[in-house]
């Protein structure tokens, strides 16, 4: 039976807001547990492949509690974080407030990834971690990321993947089906919060589909980095210079 947090169409955004309001207080802890801490390494890989140059402007869409935004800043970027969920942003702002005196302040703003509040060609780098899969319109989301990216700029997308090897994919999906919802049950009081991951992943084109869409959008170069045999994927693309 489908969980209550995954629906298609216009109602999807409202359900995603409800989902992240439910998980925000335990979000970072559960990520550590369900990934055995590996999500931190995966995010470091994303920042590594972003190849930040000092002073570049970076936008972290669906920034959540701020992990990637803070890492991009440490790499030398001028960062803006954006998320649809105010409870997640509240955690990011609390984390920022606890940073050492003298640390620069990242603006964490509430906004819609399908209607980004920035002019065209505003950023050198745009990142999304575990967010593209949650959008009501996957193609429109990639179009918005492309719109605000400067010609020659880089987009990087980290999310759950679909391994090419069928046996590994089947084992992975069983983990997501039977074990990951237990984290939602024990830490959020609702297994559906984490049962949502597999439901959304089944309908998400994952790393291969993202790569094909970036090529269709006219990206000059695209790459796929498979992590842990494709359990996670990082898509990288460089926007064409017209």
C-alpha positions as CSV (number, residue, x, y, z in Angstrom):
1,X,0.0,0.0,0.0
2,X,1.4,3.5,-0.9
3,X,2.6,5.6,2.0
4,X,0.9,8.9,2.8
5,X,3.8,11.1,1.8
6,X,4.1,10.1,-1.9
7,X,1.5,11.4,-4.3
8,X,1.7,12.5,-7.9
9,X,0.7,15.9,-9.3
10,X,-0.1,19.2,-7.7
11,X,-0.5,17.8,-4.2
12,X,3.1,16.5,-4.1
13,X,4.7,19.7,-2.8
14,X,2.3,19.9,0.2
15,X,3.1,16.3,1.1
16,X,6.8,16.8,0.8
17,X,6.5,19.8,3.2
18,X,4.7,17.6,5.7
19,X,7.3,14.9,5.3
20,X,10.3,17.2,6.1
21,X,8.5,18.9,8.9
22,X,8.2,15.4,10.5
23,X,11.8,14.4,10.0
24,X,13.7,17.7,10.5
25,X,14.5,17.2,14.2
26,X,16.1,13.8,13.6
27,X,17.1,14.2,10.0
28,X,20.9,14.3,10.4
29,X,20.9,11.5,13.0
30,X,18.9,9.2,10.8
31,X,21.1,10.0,7.7
32,X,24.1,8.9,9.8
33,X,22.4,5.6,10.8
34,X,20.8,4.6,7.6
35,X,23.9,5.3,5.5
36,X,26.3,4.0,8.2
37,X,27.8,7.6,8.0
38,X,28.6,7.3,4.3
39,X,26.4,10.3,3.4
40,X,29.1,12.6,4.8
41,X,31.7,11.1,2.4
42,X,29.3,11.3,-0.5
43,X,28.7,15.0,0.1
44,X,32.4,15.6,0.3
45,X,32.8,13.9,-3.1
46,X,30.1,16.2,-4.5
47,X,32.0,19.3,-3.2
48,X,35.3,17.9,-4.5
49,X,33.9,17.4,-8.0
50,X,32.4,20.9,-7.9
51,X,36.0,22.2,-8.1
52,X,35.2,25.4,-6.4
53,X,37.4,28.4,-7.2
54,X,37.7,31.1,-4.5
55,X,34.9,33.7,-4.7
56,X,32.7,31.7,-7.0
57,X,28.9,32.0,-6.3
58,X,27.2,28.8,-5.4
59,X,23.6,28.0,-4.9
60,X,22.7,24.9,-2.8
61,X,19.1,24.0,-3.7
62,X,17.1,21.8,-1.3
63,X,19.8,22.6,1.1
64,X,18.1,20.9,4.1
65,X,20.1,21.3,7.3
66,X,23.1,22.9,5.5
67,X,25.7,20.1,5.2
68,X,26.6,20.9,1.6
69,X,26.2,24.6,1.9
70,X,28.7,24.7,4.7
71,X,31.1,22.5,2.8
72,X,30.9,24.7,-0.3
73,X,31.7,27.7,1.8
74,X,34.7,26.0,3.4
75,X,35.9,25.3,-0.2
76,X,35.9,29.0,-0.9
77,X,32.5,29.7,-2.5
78,X,30.0,32.5,-1.7
79,X,27.0,30.4,-0.9
80,X,23.3,30.8,-0.8
81,X,21.1,28.0,0.6
82,X,17.5,27.5,-0.5
83,X,14.9,25.0,0.7
84,X,11.1,24.6,0.6
85,X,10.9,23.4,4.3
86,X,11.1,26.0,7.0
87,X,11.7,23.4,9.7
88,X,14.8,22.1,7.8
89,X,16.0,25.7,7.4
90,X,15.5,26.3,11.1
91,X,18.0,23.5,11.8
92,X,20.5,25.0,9.3
93,X,20.2,28.4,10.9
94,X,20.7,27.0,14.3
95,X,23.9,25.2,13.1
96,X,25.1,28.5,11.6
97,X,24.5,30.3,14.8
98,X,26.7,27.8,16.7
99,X,29.7,28.3,14.3
100,X,32.8,30.1,15.6
101,X,32.7,33.9,15.8
102,X,34.0,35.4,12.6
103,X,32.5,32.7,10.3
104,X,30.8,34.2,7.3
105,X,27.0,34.0,7.3
106,X,25.2,32.0,4.6
107,X,21.8,33.2,3.7
108,X,19.4,30.3,4.1
109,X,16.1,31.3,2.4
110,X,12.8,29.6,1.9
111,X,11.9,29.1,-1.7
112,X,10.6,26.8,-4.4
113,X,13.1,24.9,-6.6
114,X,10.5,25.1,-9.4
115,X,10.5,28.9,-9.3
116,X,13.9,30.0,-8.1
117,X,13.9,33.7,-6.9
118,X,17.1,34.6,-8.8
119,X,17.8,36.1,-12.2
120,X,19.2,34.1,-15.1
121,X,22.9,33.2,-15.0
122,X,23.4,34.2,-11.3
123,X,25.6,31.3,-10.1
124,X,28.9,29.6,-11.1
125,X,27.9,26.4,-9.3
126,X,24.4,24.9,-8.5
127,X,24.1,21.8,-6.3
128,X,21.2,19.7,-5.2
129,X,21.5,16.9,-2.7
130,X,18.6,14.5,-2.1
131,X,16.2,17.1,-3.5
132,X,15.6,16.6,-7.2
133,X,13.8,13.3,-6.6
134,X,11.3,15.2,-4.4
135,X,10.1,17.8,-6.9
136,X,6.7,17.6,-8.5
137,X,8.2,18.1,-11.9
138,X,11.7,16.7,-12.4
139,X,12.2,18.3,-15.8
140,X,11.1,21.7,-14.8
141,X,13.4,21.5,-11.8
142,X,16.4,20.8,-14.0
143,X,15.3,23.6,-16.2
144,X,15.3,26.0,-13.3
145,X,18.7,25.0,-12.1
146,X,20.0,25.5,-15.7
147,X,18.3,28.9,-15.9
148,X,20.1,30.4,-12.9
149,X,23.5,28.8,-13.8
150,X,26.0,30.9,-15.7
151,X,27.2,29.7,-19.1
152,X,30.2,27.5,-18.4
153,X,29.0,26.9,-14.9
154,X,28.6,23.5,-13.2
155,X,25.6,21.7,-11.8
156,X,26.0,18.7,-9.4
157,X,23.2,16.5,-8.3
158,X,23.6,13.9,-5.5
159,X,20.7,11.4,-4.9
160,X,19.7,7.8,-4.4
161,X,20.6,5.8,-7.4
162,X,19.6,2.7,-9.3
163,X,22.6,0.3,-9.6
164,X,23.1,-1.1,-13.1
165,X,23.8,-4.6,-11.7
166,X,20.3,-6.2,-11.3
167,X,21.3,-8.3,-8.3
168,X,22.8,-5.4,-6.4
169,X,19.8,-3.2,-7.3
170,X,17.4,-5.8,-6.0
171,X,19.3,-6.2,-2.7
172,X,19.5,-2.5,-2.3
173,X,15.7,-2.0,-2.9
174,X,15.0,-4.7,-0.3
175,X,17.1,-2.7,2.2
176,X,15.1,0.4,1.4
177,X,11.8,-1.5,1.6
178,X,12.3,-3.4,4.9
179,X,14.9,-1.7,7.0
180,X,14.9,2.0,6.2
181,X,11.3,2.5,7.2
182,X,12.3,1.2,10.7
183,X,14.3,4.4,11.2
184,X,11.1,6.4,10.5
185,X,9.1,4.2,12.9
186,X,11.6,4.5,15.8
187,X,12.8,8.1,15.5
188,X,9.8,9.9,13.9
189,X,6.9,7.6,15.0
190,X,5.9,7.0,11.4
191,X,7.5,4.4,9.1
192,X,6.0,6.2,6.1
193,X,8.5,9.0,6.5
194,X,11.3,6.7,5.3
195,X,9.2,4.3,3.3
196,X,8.8,7.3,1.1
197,X,12.5,6.9,-0.1
198,X,11.8,3.7,-2.1
199,X,8.5,5.0,-3.4
200,X,10.0,8.2,-4.7
201,X,13.1,6.3,-6.1
202,X,11.0,3.9,-8.1
203,X,9.5,6.8,-10.0
204,X,12.8,8.8,-10.3
205,X,15.0,8.4,-13.4
206,X,18.1,8.3,-11.2
207,X,21.6,9.0,-12.5
208,X,21.2,7.7,-16.0
209,X,18.0,9.6,-16.5
210,X,19.4,12.8,-15.1
211,X,22.4,12.5,-17.4
212,X,20.2,12.1,-20.4
213,X,18.1,15.1,-19.4
214,X,21.2,17.3,-18.9
215,X,22.4,16.4,-22.4
216,X,18.9,17.3,-23.8
217,X,19.1,20.6,-22.0
218,X,22.3,21.4,-24.0
219,X,25.0,20.8,-21.4
220,X,28.4,20.7,-23.1
221,X,29.8,18.0,-20.8
222,X,28.1,15.5,-18.5
223,X,29.4,12.8,-16.2
224,X,28.0,10.2,-13.9
225,X,29.8,9.2,-10.7
226,X,28.5,6.0,-9.2
227,X,29.0,5.6,-5.5
228,X,28.9,2.2,-3.8
229,X,28.1,0.4,-7.0
230,X,25.4,2.9,-8.0
231,X,23.5,2.9,-4.7
232,X,24.1,6.7,-4.9
233,X,24.8,8.8,-7.9
234,X,26.4,12.1,-8.5
235,X,25.6,13.8,-11.8
236,X,27.9,16.6,-13.1
237,X,27.3,18.9,-16.0
238,X,28.9,22.0,-17.5
239,X,26.4,24.4,-19.1
240,X,27.3,25.3,-22.7
241,X,28.8,28.7,-23.4
242,X,26.7,30.3,-26.2
